[in-house]
């Protein structure tokens, strides 16, 4: 049974005003000699044409950024946060415009574009409210209480290179750039070319809200041409993308000892415990697995269902998946949209076809849907997947989930951890306390209980990132801003030096200090 479709409202709906495209294109750091055309995933037709940046454009952007950064960093934090405090209201007022852009450049359903809108609005507001506290000088304890005064200072790194992916272009661009800029840095940003319009849109908006133009610059171009100068001039590199790409960046910056953060791939497990609510869990699995057509690094690709509930849960999930509505409309009717790239459609097709050929059972989906759009693929559930199949261990990054049966907690923890990745996991049960104990055994940077990914990801006060091959560093929380800073300790010594005073010998001084250690411990000074 094919997934039902939601009819689109006509070709004009899938176009952007040329005046808007021209305004956004003016923000590309480029000499303008060459251009690149962005196709619409919904139709395959051209959506927009923007200037292409070359290596010289990147170098020139760095020169402007360094000059702008010095002036920007000299401002008090209270001034640097003002454009971002204004941003949340502006986003709400213009949300329909950005939702259209996100959908048209990615092909995702509007309900999934809405998650990007919410992320930028809430995450940027979180840091705007807390930047002054996070960045302020802090008193630290010295070696000798009362005699040593220690202060911890935070300085911006300088110019940050930020490379954001195509799957969540608005969220994974603006939400990471906001804390970097508020910390006093300038940013040279390379979004994926296919999905650069949403980044250009929020840059255009922030400039109108008071952000100096050269503090955030966007370059659009071929990684083979602009990737090296982008990385080689950076004081810090922030990358979200594939594990292969993250390793290449780490190797490139290693000789200069430049620090970096990398959020990389995942093969995320979902564990359905024996006492899970069948209906709630099945509906939650739809969002956990098929948001943005599975093109989400923290979405679920492996599902482990306890044997006591398997025969009730899986048929209900299959029923819901077969009933999902696919469509290209710029409204909230479609439950899943399109893949974004032909290469993703090819990868999904290859994984499913190979698995089926080698014995996997298709429970739902399993087919491309060119009748809806050139890059559509049905939400797909597979059983009988084994280790010889590519999709068993390799990230598919599409709307495909393998379902397995398990017997006990030790078994399912071992199977959940049997992967090179460790980004996200999900546990479903009526007993959250038990789930928290199980979650602590899972090797993943975030674990969600009775949710797929959003509960942890949207908790901006808590760090988010990957273990093992899923990355280095964290976004969100204090770490999400402080990683863009250099920490400096300034310590001043008063009254007494750290050596014997006057004619006191070192043997007497050593006895004095040793006695002091015991005394400070007893008085709980240390």
Number of C-alpha atoms within 10 A of each C-alpha: 7 16 18 15 19 14 14 16 12 10 8 7 13 21 16 15 9 12 9 12 17 13 13 21 23 14 22 20 22 25 12 15 9 12 15 16 15 19 20 23 27 27 18 12 13 12 22 21 16 23 21 22 25 23 20 14 20 27 16 12 22 24 14 15 24 18 13 19 22 17 12 24 19 10 11 12 19 12 11 22 26 16 20 25 18 15 23 18 13 16 18 13 10 11 15 15 13 22 23 20 24 27 28 29 26 26 30 30 28 27 20 23 25 17 18 21 20 17 19 23 21 17 23 24 22 18 28 23 15 16 21 17 12 17 22 12 14 14 14 14 15 15 14 18 11 11 15 18 17 17 15 15 16 19 16 24 22 24 28 28 25 26 23 26 21 21 27 22 24 30 23 22 27 24 23 23 26 23 29 28 26 29 29 29 30 31 29 28 24 27 25 21 20 23 27 28 27 27 26 25 20 20 20 18 18 19 16 13 16 14 20 16 16 23 24 26 22 22 28 26 22 16 15 8 14 20 17 15 17 24 22 16 18 22 21 24 25 26 24 22 19 20 18 11 13 24 14 11 19 19 10 15 20 11 8 10 11 16 17 23 22 27 25 27 28 33 28 27 32 29 28 28 26 20 13 21 16 20 14 12 22 23 14 16 25 20 21 23 29 27 24 29 29 26 22 20 26 28 32 30 30 25 24 22 24 21 17 14 17 20 12 12 21 17 13 16 22 18 13 17 24 19 17 19 19 26 27 30 24 22 16 14 17 23 23 31 32 30 28 28 18 13 11 17 20 12 16 24 19 15 19 26 14 15 23 18 10 14 13 18 17 17 19 23 21 22 17 18 17 11 9 21 20 20 24 27 28 27 28 23 26 22 19 15 21 16 8 11 18 16 25 19 18 16 19 25 27 30 29 28 26 23 20 20 18 20 14 11 13 12 10 24 18 13 16 23 18 13 18 15 25 28 28 31 32 27 24 27 19 14 13 14 11 10 20 14 10 17 21 11 13 21 22 24 20 24 27 20 22 24 20 28 24 14 14 19 21 16 14 20 17 16 18 22 24 24 20 16 21 25 26 17 18 20 23 23 19 20 17 23 24 22 22 30 20 12 14 12 13 11 16 10 15 12 7 11 10 12 11 16 11 6 6 10 11 12 9 11 15 13 10 12 13 11 11 13 14 12 13 13 10 10 9 8 11 13
